[in-house]
Each structure stands twice: as C-alpha cells, then as structure tokens.
Amino acid sequence: MDTMRDRLAPVVTRLLQEDPRVAVVLAEIGKDGFAEALRRYPDRVINVGIREQLLVGAAAGMALTGLRPVVHTFASFLVERPFEQVKLDFGHQGAGAVLVSAAASYDWPAGGYTHMAPGDVALLDTLDGWTVHVPGHPDEAETLLRHAVAAGDDTVYVRLSVQSNAQARQVDGERFLTVREGRGGVVVAVGPLLDAVLEATEGLDATVLYATTVRPFDGEALRRATRTGGTDVVLVEPYLAGTSTAAASDALAHVPHRVLGLGVGRAELRRYGTVEQHTAAHGLDAASLRQRISGFFQQGAAGA
C-alpha cells in the first residue's frame, strides 16, 4: 500500500490543474514529486530552498494575492521552526493556507529529534481558527487534502504519517465516526491509531469514536456517545499526550466526567530504533493501550 505522503503530489497536481488559485510552496523536501508540476506551473509551484521561515512567509504573501497555497515539509520544519511566521504571517494578517506535514511524531527515527514533532498540534492549538486533519489512511488523506484546499481562505493543517490503519473510513472533514458502541466508557481514537485502539478494546464494553478532524473538536459527537457509553473518556492521539483533554472536558462541562489523555510522552527517546519500537515505548501499541484503557475504566467503575 502506498503512504499518505505518496498521495500528496498527485492529488495537489490535479488540484493545480483544476483550480488556478492553487499554488504549492516547498522548502526542498518533497520537490521531486512536484517536478512535472514545477515545469508546467512555474509561477504557482515555488521551491524556496532550505529556508523554512521564508517558506511560510512566501506562502502567506501568495495568499494575500488571492492564491490558495499548499505548503509542505516535515512537521518539525513546518510548524515548530517557523512558528513565529505561522502566528504572524497567517494569523495576524488574516491569510489562509493549507499546511501539509510529513514525518509526524516519530516517523523517521533515524533522523533524530530534529525530525520529530509530537508537539505540533498542541502548538497550533495556541492559535485561533485552525482546522486540523489527522488522516489514518492514504484514501482519507486524499479526501481531507481536497477538503482542505476547498476550504475557502481558512488556515488548515493536514498531518500525514507513514503509520496507517488497514482500511479507510468515510470521513467528511468535520465529524467523528462511531465505529463501535458500548456502555462502559468512550475511547476517541485519532487517525492512524484506530486499528490499535480497536484491537486494544476488543471484548471491552466501550464505545469507540474515530477522529480524523480534531480541530474543531467534535464535542457534539462526544456528548452523544457519553449519553449511552458513560462519561469515562480516553483520548488516544498520535501526538503529544493530553493535547485534546481540555477540548474533551469543555465538551462535557455540563456533566461529571473523567478524561485520560494517551499519546506521545514528553521524554525524549534518544535511541533511534524503529517506528514500532517508538510506538511501544510511548505505550501506544495495542497491548499497552488495553492495559491502560481497561485500568482506567475499572477504576471508574470501582469508584461509581
């Protein structure tokens, strides 16, 4: 199966053909996939070189002229390194763009911590008005990329990963999907962690919601699930643990509830290893998730 990132250049190249507003801004990374697009649309496909602050600033300038830029590089270079430009050039100026990242939290362990960005969604959460898509399958990535580009002049972040679920779901760029229903608690699985969550909760009396659009947070879906599934909620996110706990608590402010945020830990793992080893080390493999989720639900039941 191809990866989410494999879909990026073909999808966006088609969008360049379909919509004269669409532009692409790169910082060296990913340029090979856009070689033909650069030849055909030299005024709308720009490679600024290894200059990530310029990457964002140039994209914002293009947006102010009426274009819809798609901006791509690794997450650590797209959100973290040029964060001041993201905050000012887009937010302060009221410009919109589609930021599309690769490498996610630890997709390329051999690249070291400079190429990891588990805090990217939490960092964007400090800004107003961002839509954040976290697809869990290449087909979903294609759908959400199209949603993002079509979203007027909004600011949108699409987080691509080499990690993937086995099958795609029918995502709409807005709502959480109910994948399983139960009465003993609610688990929200984000993006590529759905398969691990489904395996971890097999046989548990729990509702499983699937989230591929995490901002805006679908509070209504969570409230609806807790009416029958109970108000113990576990969030399983492929980035910094606890990123969405405040959003979940806000959604359930009208009822007593408990929220557990699972995700990537704050401690830096200094051994390269593999993606699978990093997943296990952060407790995001199915066996670890089952222990943590079932323990949380059992604690809640014992205190009820």
N, C-alpha and C positions, 0 to 999 in steps of 0.2 A: 504494500500500500504506500502511496506517496504521502508526503508530510503536508502539514498545513502551509508551511512556507513554500513548498513546491507549487501550491496553487496561486501564490501571490502574484507573480509576474504575468502568468497567462490571464488571470482574471482582470488585473488592472490594465493590461494591454488592451483587452477587449473594451474596457470602460473608456480608455483613451480614444478608441475608435468611435464609440457610441456617443460620447459627450465632450464637446470642445472645451468645456470648463475644467475637465480633469487634467491634473498635472502630477508629475512624480518628482520627488526630491530625494536624492540619495547622498550618502557620505561614504562612497567607495564600496561599502558592504552591500552585496546584492546586485551590483551593477551588471554582472554577466547575464542575469535573467532578463534584463531590460535592454540588451544590446540592440536588438532589432527595433524596439520602440524608440530608442535614442536616435537611431538613424532616420526613422520615419517622422518623429515629432521632436526635433532638436530644440524647439522653443518651449516645449512642455515637459521634457524629461531632462532634469538637471542633476549632474553629479558634482558636488562641491568639494570632493576630496575628504580627507580625514579631518574635518572641521565641524564638529557636532553642534557647536553654538551657532555657526553660520547655517548649518542645515535647518535649524528651527527658525532662525531669523529670516532666511531667504524664503522659506515656506510661508511664513506669516506675511511677508511682503507680497508674495504672489496672491495670497488670499485676499489681501486688501485691494488688489486689482480686479477681483471678481472670479478668480480661479478657485478650483477645489483641489488643493494639493494633497497627495498621499505621500507621507513622509516615512521612510523606512531605514532602520538599522537595528542593532542589538538593543535590548531593553535598557541595559546599563548606560548606553550612549544616547538613547533617545529620550529617556525620562530623567535619569539621575544627573548625568554630566551637564546637560544644558537646561537644568530645571529653571534657572532664573529667566531664560529666554521663553520657556514654555509659559511661565507665570505672566511675564510682561508682554511678550510679543503676541501671544494669543489672548490671554485673559484680559490684560489691561487695555489692549487695543480693540478687543471685541472681534478678533479674527477667528476663523474656523479652519480646521483641517482634520485629516484622518491620520493619526499616528499609528503605524503598524510595526510592532516589535517582533524580534526573534530572540532565541536563547532563553527566554523565560527566567525561571528562578535558578536553575542549575542544569540546563540542557547540554551545556558543553563544559563538563567538569575540568577537562584538561586546560581550558582557558584560564582557570583560576578565578579568584573572587572578583577580579576586574570585569569579568564577563558574566557575572551573576547579578540578578536584580530582584530578589524576593520582596523588596520594599516598594516596587514601582506603583502598584495600585494604591497602597497606603499613602504614598507621596502625592499622587494625583488627587487623592481624597481631601487634601488640604485646599484644593482649588474648587471653585464653583462651576457647576454646569457641565461637567464632563460625563459623557456616556462611555461605559467601559464594557467591551465584549471579551469574553474568555471562551472561545470555542473549544469543544472537546473532541472534534473530528475534522478532517480536511473538508468534508462536504459542508459542515457547519461553518467552517472558516470562510468558505466561498460565499455562502449565504450572508454571513454577517459583514463581510467586506463590501458586498453590494449594498446592504442596508446602510453601512457607514458612509459610503460615498454619496448615497442618495439623500442623506440627512441634511439637506439644505446647507447652511453655513455653520452647523454645530461643530463643537470640538468632540472628537471621538477617538478613543484608544482601543485598538484591536490587538490582543495579546496572543501571539502564536507560539506553539510549543511543538517539540518533537514527540512529546507524550500524547497518546490518543486513546480514546475508547474504541472498542471493536466495531461499533456501529454508530451511524449518525442518527440524530433525532430531528424532528421537525421543529426547528427553532424559528422564532419570529422577530428576534431583536428587541424584545420587550419583556415577556413574561417567563416565570419559572414554569417548568413542566412537572406534573405529578407522575412519577414513574412507579411508585409502589405506595400502597396505603396500609396504615396500621394505627394502633391506638396507644402505643406505649412510648411515643416520642417522635420527634421530627428531625430528620437529617437533611441538610441542604448540601448537595454535592456540586462543586463548581468545576465546570469544564472537564479537563481530562482525568479528573479523579472519580468520575461517576462509576466506572467499572469496579474500581477498588472498593468504593462505598457499597455497591450492590453485593459484592462478594462478602464484605465485612458484616453486612446486616442480614444476610440470608438466614431465615428462620427467626429473626427478631420481629417482634410486633411493633414495627416502626414505619412511619411514612417517609418516603424519600422524594425530595424535590430536586430537580435538576436545573441549575442556573448557568446560563451562558451569557446573559447580560446582567451584570452585577451592579451597575450604576446606570440609571436609577435603580435602587434596590426594590424588588417587587414585594413590598410589605403586605399588600393585599393577599398574595398567594400564601405567604407565611401565616397570616392571621387565619385564613380559611383552613389551612392544614391543621393548625393548633386547635381549632374548634372540635375536631374529632380525634386528632392524633396526640393530644396532650401538649402541655406548654414547656416541656423539656426540649430544648433545641440544640442541635450540634451543627456547627458550620465547618465544612471540610473544604479548605481553599488551597490552591496550588501555589500560593504566595505567602506572605508573612502571616503567621498565626494571629488571629484576632482582628484582622483587617475589617471585617464586617460585623463584629459583635455589637458595636454601637448602633448600626443600622437595624439589626435584628431587634435589639432592645427597644429602640424607638418605635418600631412597628408593633411591639407587644406592650407598649407602655400602659395600656388600659387593663392588663391582667397580670397577676403574679406569674413569673416565669423564671426559668434558669437557662443560661446560654453558655455553651462551651465552644470556644474557637480553636480549631485544629488547623495546622498549616506548617509552613516552614519556620523553624526556630530562629532566634536571633543570633545564636552562637555560630561563629564562622567555622565551617568544616574545612580543615586545611589539607586534607588528603584528597587527591583528585578523584580516584575511584570511577565508578560508572553512575549513570543516571539512576539505575535501580538501587545502587548502594546508598546514594544520597536520599532517595525516597524512603528507604527503610530507616536510615539514620534519623530522619525527621519524623518517623512514626506514621508515615502516610501509606505504607503498604497495607494490604487487606488484613493481615494477621494483627498488626499493631492497632489498626483502626477498630477492629472488632473488640479488642480488649478495652480500648479507651471509651468507645461509644457505649458498649454494654455496661461497663462500670459506672459511667455517668447516669445512665437510665436506671440502673439498680439502686444507686444512691438516692435518686429522686423518688423512686417507689418506696424505699425504706423510710424516707422522711415524710411521706404523704400522710 
